Amino acid sequence: MGVDYWALGVLIFEMNAGYSPFWDADQQKIYHKIINGKFRPRSAFSDNLVDIVRGLLQKDLTKRFGMMFNGISDIKKHVWFRDLDWLQIYLKKVRAPWIPDIRANNFPDAEDEEPARSSVNLYEKEFHDF
């Protein structure tokens, strides 16, 4: 369960920032940031948003929101979620703010391209019978 709450923290951060909380151009730095629980919230984040993200991305499982004595209530009752009616969500009574038209192209600027294939196989030995 703890990893699910951590993933929720990543999702909330990404939905508000537009990038991962641990983003870096260097893959090793990403690993280092994740392992050490280091991230920097955007200056535009509200104090409540920073608090919920910090609580969910807490490295110490015993201090992570959702994993403490009150369980999921620590998340559901957090002030950042104050406008949510969890019962109405559970009962599927809350309308989505945007419903995509499944018959239309909802991403007109996206081009359908086949991914390019590399002419170099760096792992031929490892995947010879794959």
Secondary structure, 3 states (H helix, E strand, C coil): CHHHHHHHHHHHHHHHHCCCCCCCCCHHHHHHHHHHCCCCCCCCCCHHHHHHHHHHCCCCHHHCCCCCCCCCHHHHCCHHHCCCCHHHHHCCCCCCCCCCCCCCCCCCCCCCCCCCCCCCCCCCCCCCCC
